[in-house]
Amino acid sequence: MINERRTILLSCAVIAAGLVFGCSKSSDATPVQSSLTTSTRGNLEEAASAYEAIRGSLARDRSDVRTQALALADAAQAAATSAPEAIRQPLGDLSSASRRLAGLERDDLEGARRAFGDVSRAWISVLSAEPSLQQGKQVYECPMAKGYKRWVQVGEEASNPYLGSEMLQCGNKTDF
């Protein structure tokens, strides 16, 4: 009887520990395995930095994103040369969309926001195909945005690049 109770209690403790630690989304979670080379990962970190700079500029109603869009295009193109097959096409799409964004007139805020939708679509495709890149990033969706409604950002509070100061915090977290 005592051994049976110990077994039951031990089983409950193991199950509870599994629920507590297995379902945790804390930063202590085991990292997702990646097949990326160091060079590819470095290029993708540059791409992520350029993307976030563009997103931040548009959220502040600034359309002067040409330099960052070219940096993003170049980083995506460089990453594609050694990337796993699963993300080569999305990286090509990201590079192309970023170059189109870079080609817009400096003062075309609405055009930049529409073009950023194509950049975001491609970036989310890259992140979806390579989950190891998702760490520390959130995807938001704005039902009020025109065109593609999703974007990626580092912060926990929505900072909407499609509506900027008009509705900066409009957006709900969503999955990759």
KAHUVEN-V816519 format. One record per residue. RES is the residue in one letter. NEAR is the number of other ideal C-beta (glycine too) atoms within 8 Angstrom. Layout:
RES/NEAR + RES/NEAR
This chain:
M/4 + I/5 + N/6 + E/7 + R/8 + R/8 + T/8 + I/8 + L/8 + L/8 + S/8 + C/8 + A/8 + V/8 + I/8 + A/8 + A/8 + G/8 + L/8 + V/8 + F/7 + G/6 + C/6 + S/8 + K/4 + S/5 + S/3 + D/4 + A/7 + T/3 + P/7 + V/8 + Q/5 + S/9 + S/4 + L/11 + T/6 + T/6 + S/7 + T/11 + R/10 + G/8 + N/12 + L/14 + E/8 + E/10 + A/14 + A/10 + S/8 + A/14 + Y/12 + E/10 + A/10 + I/16 + R/14 + G/10 + S/12 + L/17 + A/11 + R/8 + D/8 + R/8 + S/13 + D/6 + V/15 + R/9 + T/6 + Q/11 + A/15 + L/11 + A/10 + L/16 + A/14 + D/9 + A/13 + A/17 + Q/11 + A/8 + A/14 + A/12 + T/6 + S/7 + A/11 + P/8 + E/5 + A/6 + I/13 + R/10 + Q/6 + P/11 + L/15 + G/11 + D/11 + L/17 + S/14 + S/10 + A/13 + S/15 + R/11 + R/10 + L/15 + A/11 + G/5 + L/12 + E/5 + R/7 + D/5 + D/9 + L/11 + E/6 + G/10 + A/13 + R/14 + R/10 + A/12 + F/16 + G/13 + D/12 + V/16 + S/12 + R/12 + A/15 + W/12 + I/12 + S/11 + V/15 + L/14 + S/8 + A/8 + E/13 + P/8 + S/10 + L/11 + Q/9 + Q/7 + G/4 + K/11 + Q/9 + V/13 + Y/14 + E/9 + C/16 + P/7 + M/7 + A/12 + K/5 + G/8 + Y/8 + K/9 + R/12 + W/13 + V/13 + Q/11 + V/6 + G/6 + E/3 + E/5 + A/12 + S/11 + N/16 + P/12 + Y/15 + L/10 + G/14 + S/5 + E/5 + M/9 + L/11 + Q/8 + C/11 + G/10 + N/8 + K/7 + T/7 + D/3 + F/7
